Amino acid sequence: MDQNQITQLSSAIAGMMGIFMLFWLCIVVFAIYLFWRIFSKAGLSGPLSLLILVPAVGWIIVACILAFSDWRVIPAPPFYAGLQPYPPPPGNYPPPPASFNPPAPPPRP
């Protein structure tokens, strides 16, 4: 490779690394936002979501906090408020046919 090709290749790699870093930065910021909302709705402190910035174990720490902590929230009311989602079927539905003769069980050996 001549010097011009090396310069072009290194600038292309630097440009790709910048794009990849921007992509991962967006993912991390979005994850922090999501965990902040989850912690807030669980009745915990929102800044606990910043623990995902700890290298290698941050995600595990956050998952353990969410899994084993006591969520201080008020239970939601039932969706149907006493109504059943489907009406129960009538007691004798469907009626058996008038000329129903069940087959005899096979003989035992």
NUMI-795839 format. One record per residue (C-alpha): x, y, z; residue in three letters. Coordinates in pm, whole numbers, plus 50000, padded with zeros to 5 digits. Example, Ala and Ser with C-alpha at 12.3 -4.5 7.8 and 13.67 -1.06 7.14 Angstrom:
2
512304955050780ALA;513674989450714SER;
//
This chain:
109
500005000050000MET;501195034649925ASP;500915063750167GLN;497775077950000ASN;495855045250044GLN;496935042650408ILE;495735078250472THR;492375071650306GLN;491895038850493LEU;492735054050830SER;490385083350772SER;487575059250673ALA;488155038750987ILE;488175070151203ALA;484895081451046GLY;483285047651107MET;484485047351468MET;482915081451521GLY;479595069151384ILE;479755037651600PHE;480545057951911MET;477615081351840LEU;475335051251787PHE;476365035052119TRP;476085068452300LEU;472475071352179CYS;471735035852297ILE;473235042352643VAL;471345075352684VAL;468095058352582PHE;468735029552826ALA;469395054253108ILE;466125071953025TYR;464215038853025LEU;465685027053355PHE;465095061553509TRP;461385057753426ARG;461295022053557ILE;462975031853884PHE;460595061453925SER;457505040053864LYS;458815013854106ALA;459015040054379GLY;462825040654380LEU;465235068954308SER;465615076553937GLY;469375083553949PRO;469945046654027LEU;469725042253651SER;473165058453622LEU;474615026153762LEU;474505011453411ILE;477515033653336LEU;479655011653565VAL;481704990153327PRO;481034952753309ALA;478714949853613VAL;476414980153589GLY;473624961953406TRP;473774933153652ILE;473584956953951ILE;470554974753805VAL;468824941653727ALA;469464929154083CYS;468124961354236ILE;464954958954028LEU;464524921754089ALA;465054920754464PHE;463834954654588SER;460414961554733ASP;458424981254477TRP;456475007754666ARG;453565012854430VAL;449805012154469ILE;448224981554304PRO;446264989453992ALA;442494983553997PRO;441214953753798PRO;440744961453432PHE;437144949653407TYR;436064961953754ALA;434084930753839GLY;432934921753488LEU;434024889653329GLN;435804892652995PRO;433524866452834TYR;430034855652936PRO;429894820353076PRO;428294794452848PRO;424794781952931PRO;424574751853161GLY;423514726352899ASN;425364738352593TYR;425454722452338PRO;422694697252393PRO;423634661252313PRO;422104646351998PRO;418944626152051ALA;420354594351897SER;423804594452051PHE;425274560152115ASN;428834562252240PRO;431154535052106PRO;432014506552339ALA;435494508052490PRO;438004484152336PRO;438494451252524PRO;441434449252760ARG;444044422452688PRO;
//
